[in-house]
Structure formats: C-alpha cells, structure tokens
Amino acid sequence: MDKTKSIFELYFYLKSYLWDICQSIMGRDTVNRFDRIVAILVQLQSKRIVKAQELADRFEVSLRTIYRDIRTLEASGVPIISEAGVGYSIMEGYRLPPVMFTREEVGSFVAAEKLMQKFVDKSLGSYHQSAMFKLKSILRGSEKDWISALESQISVDPSQQLFNEDLPNALEILFESIAEKKQVYLRYHSMQSEHPSDRHIEPVGLFHENNFWYVLGYCHYRSDYRQFRTDRMLGIGRTSLSFTGEHGSLDEHLSKDVNVQKTKVRILVDKNIARFINSNRKHYGFVSEKVKGNKVEMTFMTSDLEHGFPRWYLMFGDYAEIIEPEVLRHRVRAILEKTASNL
C-alpha cells in the first residue's frame, strides 16, 4: 500500500471519527475534548516519547482522561506504542499532514521571532530565522498577511548586550554539549577575578535570569558546580571529551540554590518611590509588602548582603530606611564612606 495515501486516509478518518463523536453529543465539553485529542496527537508527533503525566499537566486533566483520549486515538487508527513506565510514541514512519495554525498561533510566531533577535546569539538567531522562513512558507495567504501586518509594528529593545560579539555561536556550542554530553572549553573572566582563566566544564543546562543568560555546569577547574554568564565568556570551544558522570536536571540544581542560607531584610520605602522599584525588586529576593501610611514596608530574603542588595538599596536610599538587619546598615555606611573618600 502507498504509505502517503494511507497516512492521508488515516488523517481524514481520524477527523471524521472525532467529529462524529462531537456531533453525537453536541456538548461544549465534547468539543473541548476534540481539541484536546487533536493537540495530544500533535504533541505525540513532536517528541520521541511523551509521558501521560506530561499530557495531564499540560491539559490540566486527570491521568484517567488522558488514558481515555489515547484509546480514542488508537480506535481511530493511530499506531500508538505504549511502554509501561516510559510513555507513548507513534510508530516510526507514520506522520500526518501538516497541521493548520490559528491566527493567534501565527501571532505568537511574530512575538517569538522578535524575542529571539534579542535573547539569543547570532548563530542561533540565524537558525531561527531560517526555521521561520520554512514555517511561513506553509502558511495560507491570509496568515502571511497577518504576520506582515504585525512584524513592523512589534519591537524589542536590543540595546543590552547578552553575548560577547566575538563568540557568535556560544549558545549553539552549549546546546550541542548538553545534548551530546561533551565537555566544553571556556576562557572566562569572572567578576571576582582580575584575570580570565581557562576552564573545562560539563554543562548541565542554560537559564535566563535578570536579563542575562547563564550556563550551570560542573567545572573541572573548581571541582564543583558553577554558574557562568555568557557575556563574560571570552572564548568557547567544542571538545571530544565526554562527561565524567551524570549531573541530574537543571531544576534540581537550581532548587539547591534556593535552599542556600538567606537573611531576612526589612526596609521602609516612601510610597511615591516604592512603585518605581516594583519591577526589579524580585531580583533581590522580594517576599512581601505592607502599606503603612505614606510608607511601604518591604520584606526580602537575600544571600547577598555584601554587594548586590546594599548597592541596589543605595539607588533609592535617600527615600528609605533599613529596619533590619543591623549588618546591612553597617555595609551601606561602609560603601557611603568609601564613596565620600573618593570624591
């Protein structure tokens, strides 16, 4: 049998089968179920293995509901392979025709493209641009017009430099390293050192925080896990060296950082000034606030009373006071005295 023909027959049979179910009941819940089942089918095509819990979390339904939806797909002829304790996959070689995009989904592509221009390096940005051309090529005429109308009207400020311009493919190399479990060479200049150093690291994962990209990895130079900011990388290169061990997930490592001992800080800020620091206070461990007359009492939990928090506080310190801890008061005074001596 012609495989292409059989795939198209399967696709249209699936649509007919599911719509028959919808029309037989004609309830909103059933239509929602139809949308969910089609979305499950698309997700099954997007990965080699998809876990039932992953689907349940995405669609906010029970595992029992997911099992029922999977049985519906199987009944319609989709060749789903189920492995206990592993997950679901579609038999190799079976693919359905390209899905159609909604107008809202098309709009999200424009936003993603603009963000990619700012938040990734030159190499990864060019790959994304190539992928976008391919994606746009399968859109209907009305969808292409929709994108064209939006593209020139959406802008993301590209002023902040997130990467060393001399390293246009840093993210590409790090992505490869994580996927292939190969060590990476770094020439790195840390904020705590006057001179750069050479490192071999085993990248665990990448994350974006406080407007910077970081790679968390096992550093052979320090014999411990460290975070490296991409804009402080002076050199990067692939190696043929494999990882020396398993490192677990990025979330596991980041959750350990959350458990680092922190100090409670309370400050009192003029209400008129408080609104101007709302956007970046979360980067300094903001927990809660209470309005007290024309003041706002803010509570933070921070592990950096030496540099980060006191220097941030000084940005608005003439409109605020420190309630606790005393060590923060001493540190702020020390910075002010040093500043005064330099004038």
C-alpha positions in Angstrom: 0.0 0.0 0.0 1.2 3.5 -0.8 2.3 4.9 2.6 1.4 8.5 1.7 -2.1 7.6 0.7 -2.6 5.5 3.9 -1.4 8.4 6.1 -3.9 10.8 4.4 -6.7 8.2 4.7 -5.8 7.9 8.4 -5.9 11.7 8.9 -9.3 12.2 7.3 -10.7 9.1 9.1 -9.5 10.5 12.4 -11.2 13.9 11.7 -14.4 12.1 10.7 -14.3 9.8 13.7 -13.8 12.5 16.2 -16.3 14.9 14.7 -18.9 12.1 14.7 -18.3 11.8 18.4 -18.8 15.6 18.8 -21.9 15.7 16.8 -23.5 12.8 18.5 -23.3 14.6 21.8 -23.1 18.3 20.7 -21.8 19.4 24.1 -19.1 22.0 24.7 -17.1 19.5 26.8 -17.1 17.2 23.8 -15.8 19.9 21.5 -13.1 20.7 24.1 -12.2 17.0 24.2 -11.9 17.0 20.4 -9.5 20.0 20.6 -7.5 18.2 23.3 -7.3 14.9 21.4 -6.0 16.7 18.3 -3.5 18.6 20.4 -2.4 15.3 22.0 -1.8 13.9 18.5 0.3 16.9 17.6 2.4 16.5 20.8 2.9 12.8 20.1 4.4 13.8 16.8 6.7 16.4 18.3 8.7 14.1 20.6 10.0 10.5 20.5 8.4 9.7 23.9 5.6 11.6 25.7 4.6 10.7 29.2 0.9 10.5 30.3 1.7 12.8 33.3 3.2 15.4 30.9 -0.1 15.4 28.9 -2.2 15.5 32.0 -0.2 18.5 33.3 -0.4 20.4 30.0 -4.2 20.0 29.6 -5.0 20.1 33.3 -7.0 16.8 33.3 -6.6 13.5 35.1 -4.5 10.6 34.0 -7.7 8.6 33.5 -8.8 11.2 31.0 -5.5 11.0 29.1 -5.8 7.2 29.0 -9.3 7.5 27.6 -8.1 10.0 24.9 -5.2 7.7 23.9 -7.7 4.8 23.5 -9.8 7.1 21.2 -6.7 7.8 19.1 -5.9 4.1 18.9 -9.5 3.3 17.9 -9.3 5.8 15.1 -6.2 4.0 13.7 -3.3 6.0 15.0 -0.5 3.5 15.6 0.4 4.4 19.2 3.1 2.4 21.1 2.7 2.3 24.8 5.5 1.3 27.1 4.7 0.9 30.8 6.8 3.3 32.9 8.1 5.0 29.8 5.4 6.7 27.9 3.7 6.9 24.5 5.1 7.2 21.0 3.8 7.0 17.4 5.1 4.1 15.3 8.2 5.2 13.3 7.4 6.2 9.8 3.8 7.4 10.4 3.3 11.1 10.1 0.1 13.1 9.5 -0.2 16.0 7.1 1.0 19.4 8.4 -1.4 21.0 10.9 -3.1 24.3 10.3 -2.3 27.3 12.5 -4.8 29.6 14.2 -4.5 33.3 13.8 -3.4 33.6 17.5 -0.7 30.9 17.0 0.6 32.8 13.9 0.7 36.0 16.0 2.8 34.1 18.6 5.4 33.4 15.9 6.0 37.1 15.4 6.5 37.7 19.1 8.9 34.7 19.3 10.9 36.0 16.3 11.3 39.4 17.9 12.4 38.0 21.2 14.9 35.6 19.5 16.5 38.7 17.9 17.3 40.0 21.4 17.8 37.0 23.6 19.9 34.6 21.5 23.3 34.8 19.9 24.0 35.5 16.2 24.3 31.8 15.2 21.1 30.6 16.9 19.3 33.7 15.6 20.2 32.8 12.0 18.9 29.2 12.5 15.7 30.5 13.9 15.3 32.9 11.0 15.8 30.0 8.6 13.2 28.0 10.5 10.7 30.9 10.4 11.1 31.1 6.6 10.2 27.5 6.3 7.3 27.9 8.7 5.9 30.9 6.8 6.2 29.0 3.5 3.3 26.7 4.6 1.0 29.4 5.9 -2.1 30.4 4.0 -2.2 33.7 2.2 -4.3 35.4 4.9 -1.9 34.2 7.6 1.1 35.6 5.7 -0.7 38.9 5.5 -1.4 38.8 9.3 2.3 38.3 10.0 3.3 41.0 7.6 1.0 43.5 9.3 2.4 42.7 12.7 6.1 42.4 12.1 6.9 46.1 11.5 4.7 47.1 14.5 6.4 45.0 17.2 9.8 45.8 18.6 12.0 44.5 21.4 14.8 46.8 22.7 18.1 45.1 21.6 20.4 47.6 23.4 21.7 45.3 26.2 24.5 43.0 25.1 23.8 39.5 26.3 26.7 37.8 24.5 30.3 38.6 23.6 30.1 39.6 19.9 33.3 37.8 19.2 31.5 34.5 20.2 28.6 34.4 17.7 27.9 30.6 18.3 28.2 30.3 22.1 24.6 29.0 22.6 24.9 26.6 19.7 28.0 25.0 21.2 26.4 24.8 24.6 23.2 23.3 23.2 25.3 20.6 21.4 27.3 19.9 24.6 24.2 19.4 26.7 22.5 17.1 24.1 25.7 15.1 23.3 27.2 15.1 26.8 30.5 16.5 25.7 32.7 18.9 27.7 33.2 22.5 26.6 36.3 24.6 26.8 35.8 28.2 28.2 38.0 31.2 28.5 36.2 33.0 31.3 36.5 36.3 33.2 34.6 36.1 36.4 33.5 39.2 38.4 35.6 38.1 41.4 38.9 37.8 39.4 41.2 40.4 37.8 42.3 38.0 35.1 40.5 35.4 32.9 41.0 31.7 33.4 40.7 28.6 31.2 38.0 26.1 32.2 36.7 22.8 31.1 33.1 22.4 32.1 30.3 19.9 31.7 27.2 22.0 31.1 24.0 20.9 32.9 21.7 23.5 31.5 21.0 27.1 30.5 18.7 29.6 32.1 17.9 33.3 31.6 17.7 35.4 34.7 18.0 39.2 35.5 18.4 39.9 31.7 21.4 37.6 31.3 22.0 34.0 30.1 23.8 31.6 32.4 25.1 28.1 31.9 25.2 26.0 35.0 27.8 23.2 34.8 30.4 21.1 36.5 33.7 23.0 36.5 36.9 20.8 36.4 39.0 23.9 37.4 37.0 24.3 40.6 35.9 20.7 41.1 32.4 21.8 41.7 29.3 23.2 40.1 29.4 26.8 38.9 27.3 29.3 37.0 28.9 31.2 34.0 27.4 34.3 32.4 27.5 34.2 28.7 28.6 37.9 28.3 31.7 37.2 30.4 32.9 34.3 28.1 36.0 35.4 26.2 36.3 32.1 24.3 34.4 28.8 23.9 35.2 25.6 22.0 33.9 22.1 21.5 35.9 19.1 22.8 35.8 15.4 22.2 35.8 14.7 26.0 32.7 13.0 27.4 31.0 13.9 30.6 32.6 12.2 33.6 29.3 11.4 35.2 25.6 12.1 35.4 24.6 15.5 36.7 20.8 15.4 37.1 18.4 18.0 35.9 18.8 21.8 35.8 15.8 22.2 38.1 17.4 20.0 40.7 20.5 22.2 40.8 18.6 25.5 40.8 16.4 24.2 43.7 19.6 23.7 45.7 20.4 27.3 45.2 17.0 28.3 46.6 17.9 26.4 49.7 21.1 28.5 50.3 21.0 30.2 53.7 19.4 33.7 53.3 19.0 36.6 55.6 15.7 38.4 56.2 15.7 42.1 55.3 13.0 44.7 56.0 13.1 48.2 54.6 10.7 51.1 54.8 10.3 53.0 51.5 8.3 56.2 50.6 5.1 55.2 48.8 5.9 57.6 45.9 9.2 55.8 45.3 8.1 52.3 46.0 6.3 52.0 42.7 9.5 52.7 40.8 11.3 49.7 42.3 8.5 47.2 41.9 9.8 46.0 38.5 13.2 44.8 39.7 12.8 44.1 43.4 12.1 40.4 42.7 15.7 40.1 41.6 16.8 40.9 45.2 14.6 38.4 47.0 11.4 40.3 47.4 8.9 38.4 49.6 6.0 40.7 50.6 5.0 44.2 51.4 2.7 46.1 53.8 1.4 49.7 53.3 2.0 51.8 56.5 0.5 55.3 55.9 2.7 57.0 53.3 5.3 54.3 53.6 5.6 50.7 52.3 7.4 48.1 54.4 9.1 45.5 52.1 10.4 42.2 53.2 13.2 40.4 51.4 15.2 37.1 51.8 18.7 37.6 50.4 22.1 35.8 50.4 24.0 38.8 49.2 24.4 41.5 51.9 27.9 42.3 50.8 27.4 43.7 47.3 24.2 43.2 45.4 21.5 44.2 47.9 23.2 47.2 49.6 24.2 48.7 46.3 20.7 48.3 44.9 19.3 49.9 48.1 21.6 52.9 47.6 19.8 53.7 44.4 16.8 54.9 46.4 18.3 55.0 49.9 17.5 58.7 50.4 13.8 57.8 50.3 14.1 54.6 52.5 15.3 53.3 55.8 16.6 49.9 56.9 14.6 48.2 59.7 16.7 45.1 59.8 19.3 43.6 59.9 22.0 45.7 61.5 24.7 44.2 59.3 23.1 45.8 56.3 23.2 49.2 57.9 26.9 48.8 58.6 27.6 47.7 55.0 25.7 50.6 53.5 27.6 53.1 55.7 30.9 51.5 54.6 30.0 51.9 51.0 29.0 55.5 51.5 32.2 56.3 53.5 34.3 54.8 50.7 32.4 56.8 48.1 32.8 60.0 50.1 36.6 59.4 50.4 36.9 59.1 46.6 35.2 62.5 46.0 
